[in-house]
Amino acid sequence: MTFELQHTDSASDARTGLITTDHGQIKTPIFMPVGTVGSVKGVHFSELREQVKAQIILGNTYHLYLRPGLEVLRQAGGLHQFNTWDRPILTDSGGFQVFSLTGIRKLREEGCEFRSHIDGSKHFFTPENVMDTERVIGADIMMAFDECPPGQSDYNYAKKSLMMTQRWLDRCIKRLDETEPLYGYRQSLFPIVQGCTYKDLRREAAKFVADKGADGNAIGGLAVGEPTEVMYEMIEVVNEILPKDKPRYLMGVGTPQNILEAIERGVDMFDCVMPTRNGRNAMLFTYEGTMNMRNKKWEADFSPIDPDGCDIDRIHTKAYLHHLFKAQELLAMQIASIHNLAFYLRLVTDARQHIEQGDFVQWKRSVIDNLGRRR
C-alpha cells in the first residue's frame, strides 16, 4: 500500500491524498461504510458502488471469525471473493468488540478470553492469532490487536493498558513478518494509538507507533464518552507526532461535524455505524440539518428527499419515505441508509474539493452549524 500526499490546506492541517492498494485507489479524506459481518446493513454492493460511491468498506474480525468462520472464508478465497466486493477492504482487529463484552471476557498478557455473544462458546484472541485471522479474511488494511480501555479510565489503568497494547503491537508486527498473504495480493498493518484522554500517554503512544514505520496509523479510543472538545484536543496532540506522509485513520467517528473538525486537524480516514444505524431509525443527515422522517411534517411534502443527493434521493419524495417508515416497510430503512451513506461520502468529497481549492476553512465554517440543527 502506498500513500501520496497531494494537497495541504494553508489555513489548517487539512490535506488530500491518494491511497493505492492492490484492489484499487482511495481518495482521501474518505469515509468508509461499516460492513461488520461482510455486508453494509440494508445496502446492496451495486448501490454502494453506484449510489454511495464507496471506495473502501470495513469488515470486523470478531464477527467474521465467529460467523461464517475462518474455514468458510478460507474456502471462499477471502472476504473479497465471499461477498464479491472488488474494491479495498479494511478489517478492525475485533479488539473493541472483545473489550466491550464486559463480564464475559478475561484479559491477560497473552491475550483475551471471551465468550461468543451468539452462543456463549469460549474463545481466545492473541495478537498472533488475530493476525492469522486477518490474513484469512484477506483485507487490504489490517488493524493491530489492541485493548480499547473505557473512555473514563483512571490514569493508572490507562497507562497499564497502553503498555500492554504496545507489547501486543510488537507481537502483531512479528507475526505478520513471519506470515505471507494467502490470496496473492498485499496487506498492510495499521497500528492504533491509544492513551484515553491523557496527553502524555497519547504523545507516548503516537511516538511509539510512528517509530514502527507502518503504511498508515490509526487513532483509537475516542468518541467513547469524552467531551467533544477533548476528542479534538487528543487528535491535535497525536497528529503533531504521527508522520505526515502516512494516512491517519480516526476509528469510529462520527457525526458530520466531527468529521469536518477532524479533517481540519489532519485526519484522512473515518468509519462509523451512525449513517446506517440512524438511517434505520428514520434519521437523515443533510447539509441543512437532520430530519426525522417519522415526523408528521413530511406527510405531504412531495419534494425530493435531497435534490442534491444521489439518484435515489432525487427519485423519491419525503412524503413517500415518511409513509414507508410509518408502514414499517423494510424499504424505508434501505432508502435512508443509502441516503446517509451517500451524504457522508459527498461530505468528504466536498471537503477534498475545498482543500484543493484552498478555501476549506471558510467552507467548513459556512456549513458546520447547519449540519447539527434539526429540521
N, C-alpha and C positions, 0 to 999 in steps of 0.2 A: 504494500500500500504506500502511495506517495501523497504528499500534500504540497500544493503550490499556493503560497500566499499571494493574492492578486491585487487587492486594494486595501489601504488603511485609511480610515477617516481622520482628517486633520484636526477635528474638534473633539474626538473621543477615541476610545480604544476599539471601536467597531472595525471589523475587517471582513473582506470576502476572500474566498479561497476555492480550491478545486481539489477534492479527494479523488484519487484514481485507484480502483480495486479491479480484481480480475472479473468482477461481474458488472463493471460499469463505473461511471463517474458520478460524483455528488458535488453539487454546487453549494457552497456554504455562504452565509448561515443557512442551516437546514433544520426542519422539524421531521422527526421520524415517527410515523404511526406505530402504535404498540400492537404487535401480533403475538400475544402471550403464548398461546398454545398452537402456534402455526397458522393462525388466522387473525385478521383485524376484525373484531366483532361486528357482524352485520354488513360487511362490505366485501364484495367480490374483488378478486385481483384485477379484473378488467377495469373496474371502477377506480381502484387505487391508481392504476396507470393513467387512465384517460380523464377522469373527473378530478381526482385528488392531486394528480401529478406527483405522487410519491416517488422519491428517488432511492430510498432505503427504508426498510422496516425492521422492527425488533422481533426477536423471539426470546423466550425465557427458559433458561437451563433447568431450573427447578421443575417447572410444569412439564416441559417436554421429556425430561428424564422419567417422570412418573407416568406420563401418558402422552404419546403412544409407547414410549420406552425406547431404549437405545437400540435394541435388536431390530425393531421395525425401521427406525431411522437409518441404521446401517444398511439394511437390505434395500431400502429405497434409494440409497446413494446420497443421503444427507437431506437436510430440510429443503434446500432449493428444489431438488427433484421431487420430494414428497409433496410439497404444496404448489409447485410449478411457478414460484416467484423467481424471475430470471434476473432481478436486479440485486444490489447488495443487501445483506442482512447483518445485523448486529445482535449478538446474544448477551444478555445480562448473565452474571455468573450464578444467579439464584441466591446470592448472599442476603439480599434484602428480604426475600420471601422466607428464607430459613429463619432469619433472626426476628421475623415478625411472628413466628409461631411460638409466642411466649407460653410457657407452661408445658410444651410438648417438644422441647429441644434442650440438649445439653451441650454446652460449649467447653472445649478444652484445647490445649495447644495443638494436638494432632489434627483437629477439625471439629465438625459439629454433627452430633447425633440428633436426628429428628424423626418425628412420626408423620407419615403422609396425611394431608388433610382429606384425602379421598377415602382411604380405608384403614387408617391407623397403623399401617405397616411401618416397621422401623428401618431407617436408612442412615448412612453416614457419609457426609461430604468432607473431603480433604482438598487442599489446593491441587494435589496431584490428580485425584480422580475427577475433579471438576474440569481441569484442563483436558483430560481424556474425553470427558463427556462433550465438551465444546468442540473437540476435534470430530467426534461422531456427528454432532449436529451440523457442523461444517459452515458456520457463519464466517463472513469475511472479516468481521471485527469481533473479537472475544474479550470479555471483561474479566479482570482478575477476581479471584475469590477473596472477599473482604468481610469484616464484621461491620455492619451498619448500626452503631450504637444509638440508643434513644436520643432524640434531639435535646432533651433536658438533662443529659447525663452530667454528673459532677466531674470536676477536673481530673481527679484520680482515676475514675473509671474510664474517662475519655482517653487519657494518656496510656493506660494499660491496654485498652482496646486498639489504639493506634499502633503501639509497638507490636502487637500480635498481627495486625493487618500487614505491617511492613515485613515481618518474618514470613507471613504467608505469601506476600508478593514475590519474595526471593524464591520460594518453593515453586510458585506458578511459573516463573521465568525459567528455572532449572528444568522443570518437567516439559515445558514447551520446547526447549532446546534439545531435549532428548527424544522428541517425537516428530513425526512428519505429518503434514496434511494428508487426509485419506482420499481426497477426490480430485487431485490434480490441479488445484488452484491454491493460492497463497492465503494465509490467515494472519491477522495482526492482533497483538495483545495490547489492550489499554489498561494501565494501572489506574487505581482510584485514590484520589486524595480524600482522606477523612480528617477527623480532628474536631468534630462538633462545632461549637461557636467560640472556640478558644484560639485567638490569633496566633499565639506562639506554636500551638500544635498544628494549626493549618500551615504555617510557614515551614515548620519542620517536615511535615508530610509532603508539601509541594516540592521542597528541595530534594527529599529522598526519591520521589517519583521522577522529577526532572533528570536526576543523575542516571536513571535507568536507560535513557535514550530510546524510549519506546516510540512506535509510529504515531501515537496520539495519547492523550491523557484525559482522565475524567475527574470531575468534582462530584463527590457523593455526599450523602448525609445532610443535605439541605432540603428545605421545604418539608420539614418533618415536625413543624410546630413552632419554630422560632419566628420572631417578628420579621416581617419582610425586609426592613432596613438592615437587620443583622445579616440576613442572607446576602444582600447586595454587598455588604461590607466584607463578608467572607470571600465572595467572588473576587473582589478587588485585591484582597490580601494574597490569594492564591495565584491570580493571573499576573501579579507582579513578578512571580518566580517561574511559573511554567513557561517552557520555551515558546517563543512567538512563531517558530517555523513548524509547529506541530498543531493539529486540531485539538480544540478543547471542548469537552462534552460535559454539559451540566445535566446530571441524571435526574429524571422525574419531575422536571419543571417545564411548564407550569401554566399560568394564565397568560393571555396575550400580553398584558402589561409586564409580567415577569420576564417574558421572552425578550421584549424590546429593551428592558433595563439591562438584562444580561448581555445582549448583543452589544449595547453601548459600552459594556465593561470587558469586551473581548472574547465572549463565548461564541462558539461556532456551531454546536450541535445540541439538539434538545429532543426529549421524548416525554410523553405524559399520556395517561389514560383519560385525561379530562375531556378532550373533544368527543370521544365516543361515549364515555360514561355519562357526561352531562347531556349529550345528544339523546341517548336512550331515555333520559328523564325530561325530555321536551325543552331543553335549554339550548338556544342557538347563540353563537358568538358572531358578531358583525362589527364593522368599523363604527357603527352608530350605537353600539352597546349590546347588551344581552337581551334575548327575547324568550319569554316563557310561552311556548306555543299552546299551552292548555288554557291560557287566559282568554276570556270571552271577547276581548277587544279585537282578536284576529278572526272572529267567527265569519264576518262578511268582508274581510279585506282580501280583495281579489288581485292585489298587486303581487309580483313575483317575490318569492322568498328572499332573494337577493339579486337585484338587477345586474350587479357587477360580479356575481359569483360564477360558479361552474354551470354547465348546461342544465343539470338537474335543478339548480336554484332558479334558473330563468324559466324553466318549463312549468314548474309547479307554483301554486299560489300559497300565500299564508293561510287563507281560509281552508284550502284543501288539506294542508299539513295539520292545522288545528283539528279538523274533522277526523283525520286518521288517528291522532292521539286520543281524542275523546272516545273514538270507537275501539281503542286499544288494538289497532292494526299493526302487525309487525313492520309493514312498510313505513310507518311513521318513524320508527327507530332507525331504519335503514337510511331514509332521506336525511334525517337530522344528523346522523353520523357522517354521511358523505359531505354534507354541507360544512360541518365543523372542521373536518379534516382538510377539506379544500380551502377553507378560510385560513387555517393555520399555515398551510403551505403558501397561500397567497401572501400572508403577512410576512413570512421570512423572505419570500421572493421580492416583495416590495422593499423590504429593508435592504436587501442586497443591491437593488437598483439605486436606492437613495445613497447608499455608501459609495457606490461607483460615481454618482453624480456630485458627491461632495456636500450634500445637504441633509445627511441622515439625522443629525441632532434637531434641526428645525422641523423636519417631517415628523419625527418621533413626538416632539412637543405638541405638534398640531393634532395628533390622533390619540394620544395615550389617555387623556381624560375621558373622551367619548367611549373608549373600549370598555371601561368599567361601569358605565351607567346602565340602568335598567330601562328598557323601552316600554 
